[in-house]
Amino acid sequence: MTSTSDLSRPVRLPRRSRQGVVMGMDGWQLTFVAAAGTVVLICINRFGPPGLLYGAPLYLLLGGTALTSIHGVSSPRMAGLWLMKQTRHALGATTQTYRPERRELAGTLNMPGTRASIQFWDVDGVACVYNPHDRTVSVTAELEVQGFLMHDTPDRYDLAQQWAQVLASFTQRPGIKRVTLQERTLPTTIRAARDHYDTVRRRRDLEATSPAATNYEEVMNGSERFAVSHRNYLTFTLDLLALGAQLKSLGGGKDAIQSLAYIEAGNLSDALRAAKVKVRKWLSPRDVAALARVAFDPEFASTVQNRDDTHAGVDPIALGPMYLEEPKGHNGIVHTDSGVHTTMWVHEWPRSDAPVGFVSPIVFARHPHTGEAVTHIFSLVLTPVPVSKALKRIRDEKKVWRGNEKLRAKRGTDGSAADLADWDALEKQEQEIVAGHGEFRYGAYLTITAPDEERLDQAVAGMRNALSRAGMEAQVLYCQQAEALMVNALPVGLGMK
């Protein structure tokens, strides 16, 4: 039997290391430190000891900038992001307006930037998304996970263990570029309940003006604004360069890519079925376009949701935003058709043992004032790492840790509890890989959407409360909002660089 302690958290995401390249500093900070040292040497060689005084404003500025951070990001890196955003403003690249009358290449999408060359292929009702820039093809499945949080702890543990085996298998075979797990929460309608009520009322000859009918109408009208939809998706991205041999055996070209994507979709369905995860359906091009359209234009959601099966989804030509703007002076938001968005990066996961389903407060996050559900997209982007590379990465990080420990000893300072936690995390990761678990480089992104900036502030406050209850921390991706929104809104297997 499995003990209760074993059920607390069957799979742990590794703690984010804070060792950096040297002494916790990243490459940007080291560059500024090196620049400050260079200024000191030049001033001393040119002016002698007084050169320290002459060059003080410059090298102190560089050194101080290297040792500080802004919004949890090193100041040099944040300065680079800010300068790039100002450059985009100067070039007019922060505003995108779609012109329907403009000619478009057949098969491409209405998307800003290089993503306009992404192609959608329909293979027997399955959308194959081909990205010519990194030579990948992606397929997306809608998963059936209803009732997971209602299971007993042993049942949740069993499901999590079987899902972990599916993820581990991704690291043991070449060609898998990326796996994206996504949860989307958005307001919905109660059309199904209203249709059922109308049917029952007609069958039973219930008068529409009767007290029972009036009360029921009031209940439905009052509950409409609290109706939400929770959907879960998995996007499977294949690296066509690594799968060149298989493509060649299938004849090469576009047909081979489509056949390979369809075969892998079937293989993934079998693996998920064995893990007791049901694939509700593989998304068609119209389904994928509908997800993106609703993300960019939340007011359009009810129109999409109320369509019948014959006209379900959205034409892929309308996938992208009609309007997108990164407002000047607001580095943490981006405007689209009828929504204002902010995207955060989850940089801290629970430090202590957490039960399976610990992200449930995020899924069911509410506005602190109105109690309405927070419209959001939560994505976990996983990049499989081969066992050999994972072990090499751990060895390299151990060398960095030992090097930092020697530097601390020379300076006469002791390591902190955080440094010891980094070492323990490396040891645990190595043990898990040797035991047969897979490793992923992962990043989690959370996009929050609201009709205006005031409602967005309330939604962010509610989501931060939910994050704290889940034991997680997130920071806004300042000066990167448009890129981050594209990663989250488009279920096409994209990842942040």
SVG drawing of the C-alpha trace seen along z (x, -y; Angstrom):
<svg xmlns="http://www.w3.org/2000/svg" viewBox="-50 -63 99 65">
<polyline fill="none" stroke="black" stroke-width="0.4" points="0.0,0.0 1.0,-3.6 1.5,-5.7 -0.2,-9.0 3.1,-10.9 3.8,-9.4 0.5,-10.9 1.4,-14.5 3.1,-15.3 4.1,-12.5 5.8,-14.8 7.8,-17.9 8.9,-20.5 12.6,-21.4 13.4,-24.5 14.6,-27.3 18.4,-27.7 19.7,-31.1 23.4,-30.4 23.5,-32.2 26.7,-32.1 28.9,-33.4 27.7,-34.3 24.1,-34.5 24.7,-36.9 23.4,-36.3 25.2,-37.1 23.8,-40.6 25.1,-41.5 28.5,-40.0 28.7,-42.1 28.1,-45.3 30.6,-44.3 33.2,-43.7 32.4,-47.0 32.8,-48.7 36.2,-47.0 37.3,-48.0 36.4,-51.7 38.5,-51.5 41.5,-50.1 41.3,-52.7 41.0,-55.6 43.9,-54.4 46.2,-53.8 45.3,-57.2 45.3,-59.4 46.8,-57.4 45.2,-57.2 43.2,-60.4 41.5,-58.4 39.5,-56.6 37.8,-59.9 37.4,-60.9 35.7,-57.7 33.7,-57.2 30.3,-58.4 30.6,-55.9 31.9,-52.8 29.8,-53.3 26.7,-53.6 27.6,-50.4 28.5,-48.5 25.4,-49.6 23.1,-48.7 24.7,-45.3 23.9,-44.6 20.3,-45.7 17.0,-44.3 13.7,-45.7 10.5,-43.7 12.6,-40.6 14.7,-40.9 18.3,-42.1 18.5,-45.8 20.8,-45.4 18.3,-42.9 15.3,-45.1 17.1,-48.1 17.7,-46.1 14.1,-45.0 12.9,-48.6 15.3,-50.0 14.0,-47.4 10.4,-48.4 11.2,-52.0 12.8,-51.1 9.7,-49.3 7.6,-52.4 9.9,-54.6 9.5,-52.2 5.7,-51.9 6.1,-48.2 4.0,-48.2 0.7,-48.7 -0.8,-46.1 -4.0,-46.7 -5.4,-44.0 -6.4,-45.2 -8.9,-42.8 -8.4,-44.3 -4.7,-43.6 -3.6,-40.6 -2.4,-37.6 -0.5,-34.5 -2.8,-31.5 -2.5,-29.3 -0.9,-31.9 -2.5,-33.6 -3.5,-37.0 -0.8,-37.3 1.7,-40.0 5.4,-39.5 7.0,-36.3 4.0,-34.2 2.2,-35.3 4.0,-32.6 2.6,-29.8 0.4,-27.5 -2.7,-25.5 -3.3,-22.1 -6.5,-20.1 -5.7,-16.4 -8.9,-14.4 -10.3,-16.9 -7.1,-17.5 -5.3,-20.8 -1.6,-20.5 0.1,-23.8 3.3,-24.0 6.0,-26.6 8.6,-27.0 10.9,-29.1 11.9,-26.4 10.7,-23.5 8.0,-22.1 4.5,-20.8 2.0,-20.8 -1.3,-19.2 -3.7,-20.1 -6.1,-17.9 -8.9,-18.9 -8.7,-16.7 -11.5,-15.4 -10.4,-15.8 -13.7,-16.6 -14.0,-15.5 -10.3,-15.2 -10.4,-17.5 -13.5,-15.5 -11.5,-12.2 -10.1,-10.9 -6.4,-11.4 -5.3,-7.9 -7.2,-8.2 -5.5,-11.5 -2.1,-10.1 -2.7,-7.1 -3.7,-9.5 -0.7,-11.7 1.7,-8.8 0.3,-7.5 0.5,-11.0 4.1,-11.2 4.9,-8.0 3.5,-9.5 5.6,-12.7 8.7,-10.6 8.3,-8.7 8.6,-12.0 12.2,-12.3 13.2,-8.8 12.4,-9.4 13.8,-11.9 11.8,-14.4 9.5,-15.9 10.3,-19.6 7.8,-20.8 4.7,-19.8 2.3,-22.5 -0.4,-21.9 -3.0,-24.6 -6.0,-25.5 -8.4,-28.2 -11.1,-29.8 -13.5,-32.3 -17.1,-33.4 -19.7,-31.3 -23.5,-31.3 -26.1,-29.0 -27.8,-28.5 -28.0,-24.7 -29.8,-25.2 -32.2,-27.7 -32.9,-25.4 -33.6,-22.5 -35.9,-24.7 -37.9,-25.9 -38.3,-22.2 -39.5,-21.1 -41.9,-24.1 -43.5,-23.3 -43.9,-19.6 -45.6,-20.3 -47.6,-23.3 -46.2,-25.5 -47.4,-29.1 -44.5,-31.6 -46.2,-34.0 -46.6,-31.5 -44.8,-32.1 -42.6,-29.0 -41.6,-30.0 -40.9,-33.6 -38.7,-32.5 -36.8,-30.1 -36.2,-32.9 -34.9,-35.1 -32.5,-32.4 -31.1,-31.8 -30.7,-35.5 -28.9,-36.0 -26.6,-33.1 -25.7,-34.0 -22.8,-36.3 -21.2,-33.6 -21.2,-30.9 -17.7,-30.0 -16.1,-27.4 -12.9,-25.5 -11.2,-23.8 -7.9,-21.8 -5.7,-21.3 -2.5,-19.6 -0.3,-20.7 2.2,-18.3 5.1,-19.8 7.4,-17.7 10.9,-18.7 10.9,-17.9 14.7,-18.1 15.2,-15.4 12.5,-13.3 14.1,-13.6 14.6,-9.9 10.9,-9.2 9.9,-11.9 12.1,-10.5 10.6,-7.0 7.1,-8.6 8.1,-10.1 9.1,-13.6 7.4,-17.0 4.1,-18.3 2.3,-15.0 4.9,-13.3 4.7,-16.0 0.9,-15.7 1.1,-11.9 3.7,-12.0 1.6,-14.5 -1.5,-12.3 0.4,-9.1 1.9,-10.9 -1.6,-12.2 -2.8,-8.6 0.2,-7.5 -0.4,-10.2 -4.1,-9.3 -3.1,-5.7 -0.6,-6.9 -3.2,-9.2 -5.9,-6.5 -3.5,-4.2 -3.0,-7.0 -6.8,-7.3 -6.8,-10.7 -9.5,-11.0 -9.0,-12.9 -12.4,-14.6 -11.4,-15.6 -8.5,-16.7 -8.9,-20.3 -9.7,-21.2 -8.4,-24.4 -11.7,-26.1 -11.4,-25.0 -7.9,-26.4 -8.9,-29.7 -11.9,-29.9 -9.6,-29.6 -7.3,-32.4 -10.2,-34.6 -11.9,-34.4 -8.6,-35.1 -8.1,-38.3 -11.8,-39.3 -13.5,-38.1 -16.8,-39.8 -16.9,-37.5 -17.0,-34.4 -20.8,-34.1 -21.2,-34.2 -18.7,-31.3 -20.2,-29.3 -23.7,-29.6 -23.0,-28.2 -24.4,-24.8 -22.2,-21.9 -22.6,-22.7 -21.1,-26.2 -18.8,-25.5 -15.5,-27.4 -14.0,-30.3 -12.5,-30.5 -8.7,-30.5 -8.4,-33.7 -9.9,-35.5 -7.5,-33.8 -5.3,-36.9 -6.2,-40.1 -7.9,-42.9 -6.0,-45.3 -3.0,-44.9 -1.2,-47.7 1.5,-47.8 0.7,-51.3 3.5,-53.6 4.2,-54.2 2.4,-50.9 5.0,-48.1 2.8,-45.5 -0.3,-45.3 -1.3,-44.9 -4.6,-45.9 -6.4,-43.7 -9.8,-43.9 -12.1,-44.0 -9.7,-43.0 -6.8,-44.2 -4.2,-41.5 -1.3,-41.1 0.9,-38.0 3.0,-36.8 5.7,-34.2 5.5,-31.8 9.0,-31.8 8.4,-30.2 6.6,-27.0 5.5,-25.6 8.5,-25.3 6.9,-22.7 5.0,-19.5 1.8,-20.3 -1.1,-17.9 -2.0,-16.8 -4.2,-19.6 -2.5,-22.4 -3.1,-24.7 -6.9,-24.6 -7.0,-28.1 -5.7,-29.5 -8.3,-27.6 -11.1,-28.9 -9.7,-32.4 -12.3,-35.1 -12.4,-38.9 -12.0,-40.1 -15.0,-42.6 -17.5,-41.1 -16.9,-37.4 -16.8,-36.8 -14.4,-34.3 -11.1,-35.7 -10.7,-35.1 -7.3,-33.6 -5.1,-31.2 -2.6,-29.1 0.1,-27.4 2.9,-25.0 5.4,-24.7 7.6,-21.6 10.7,-20.9 12.0,-17.4 15.6,-17.0 17.4,-13.7 18.9,-11.8 22.5,-12.4 22.0,-16.2 20.1,-16.3 22.9,-14.6 25.5,-16.8 23.4,-19.9 23.4,-18.8 27.2,-18.2 27.7,-21.6 25.5,-23.3 27.2,-21.4 30.6,-22.8 29.1,-26.3 27.8,-25.7 31.2,-24.4 32.9,-27.4 30.5,-29.8 31.2,-28.0 35.0,-28.5 34.5,-32.2 32.3,-32.6 35.0,-30.8 37.7,-33.2 35.6,-36.2 34.9,-34.7 31.2,-34.4 29.0,-31.4 26.5,-30.0 22.8,-30.7 19.9,-28.3 18.9,-29.1 22.4,-27.9 21.9,-24.6 18.5,-24.2 20.0,-24.6 22.4,-21.8 19.7,-19.5 17.6,-20.2 20.4,-19.1 21.0,-16.0 17.3,-15.1 17.0,-15.8 20.0,-13.5 18.5,-10.7 15.1,-11.0 16.8,-10.8 18.8,-7.8 15.6,-6.2 14.0,-6.6 12.1,-9.9 12.3,-12.3 13.4,-15.9 11.9,-18.9 12.9,-22.5 9.7,-24.2 8.1,-27.6 4.6,-28.5 2.8,-31.6 -0.4,-33.1 -2.4,-35.5 -5.2,-37.5 -7.8,-39.3 -10.4,-41.9 -12.6,-44.4 -10.6,-47.5 -7.6,-48.4 -9.6,-49.0 -11.2,-45.6 -7.8,-44.1 -6.3,-45.5 -9.0,-43.8 -8.5,-40.5 -4.7,-40.6 -5.3,-41.2 -7.7,-38.2 -5.2,-36.1 -2.3,-37.1 -4.5,-36.0 -5.0,-32.6 -1.3,-32.3 -0.4,-32.9 -2.9,-30.2 -1.3,-27.8 2.2,-28.6 3.3,-30.1 4.8,-33.5 4.6,-35.2 6.0,-38.3 4.7,-40.4 6.7,-40.1 7.4,-43.8 8.2,-45.0 7.4,-41.6 3.6,-41.6 2.8,-41.2 5.2,-38.2 3.9,-36.6 0.3,-37.0 1.0,-35.2 2.6,-32.3 -0.5,-31.9 -3.3,-32.8 -2.3,-30.7 -2.5,-26.9 0.2,-26.2 3.1,-25.0 5.0,-28.3 7.5,-29.0 9.2,-32.1 12.8,-32.6"/>
</svg>
